[in-house]
Amino acid sequence: MSGYIIAHVQVSNPVQYEEYKKWSTAAMQVTGAEVCTRGGKVEVLEGDWAPERIVILKFLTFDAAKAFYDTPEYRKAREAREGAAIMRMVAVEGV
């Protein structure tokens, strides 16, 4: 079964966030993540959730999605993101 990473990001320092994006892109490439969306237009259809930036990544398996978080490249990305953004991230099993 496929796995997904879904992240809601609130960027407070766009310049510093560019360094995060560099390392997170490297992590996506190393893990073979398929980028479904990465910061495109968001429009609320129902409810009061109004996220600024959404990222959805698809992986071959749920375990691969979870493993993405602990790759050396993504660890560097997380370090680069400190103080530049608030991240809310989940791994979700696909159907």
N, C-alpha and C positions, 0 to 999 in steps of 0.2 A: 504494500500500500504506500502511496506517496505521502510525503510530509511537507508541511509548509511552515515558514516563519512569517508571522504577521507582526509588524512593528508600527507603533504610533510614536512619532518623534516631534518634540517641541524644540526647535533650534533657537538658542539665545545668542550664539556667536557664529555667524555664517562663515567668517574667515577661518576660524579654527576648525569648524565642521568640515571644511574641504579636506583637511588631513584625515579625518575620520573616513570620509567617503573614499579616499585613495586606498586605505587599508581594508575597508569593508569590501571594496570591489575586488581586491586581491583575494580575499577570503572566498568570495563568490566564485571566482575563477578556479581556485584550487579545489573547491568542493563540488563543482559542476552545478551550482545553483542556477535555476532558470528565473530570471527577473520578470515577474508578472507586472509589477508596478513599483515605481520608485520615485515618489514625490510628485505624481501628476495631480491634476485637478481633482478636488474633493467636493462633493455636493451632498449635503445631508438630505435624505429622503424621509426619514422617520426618527423620532426621538430627539434628545437634546445633546447627543455626542457631536462635537464639531472639531474633529482632529485637523491639525495643520498639515501634517505630512504623514502619509501611509506608505509602508514598504511591504510588499508581499513577494516572498521567494518560494519557489517550488523545488523540492528535492525528490530523488527516487524513492526514498523511504522516510518514515518518521524518525528512525534512529539517525539517519544522515542529517536531517534538519536539526536535531538536538546536538549532534556532533559539531556542526558549523560554529556554534557559540564558543567552543573551546579550542578552535584551531589557533596556531600561533599568529596567523594573520589577523584573525578577529580579536585576539587578545590585544594586539597592537592598536587595532581600531578602537577598542573600548578605552584604552589609555588615552588615545588622541581625542576622544570625545569628552573626557572629563572636563566639566565646566563650560562646555559648548552646547550641550543639549540634554534634555531629559528623554530617556528611552523607556518605552513600555513594550515588551516583546514577549510573544508566546510561540510555542511550537504546537502545531495542530496536525492531527492525523487526517489524511485525505480518505476518500472513498474509492 
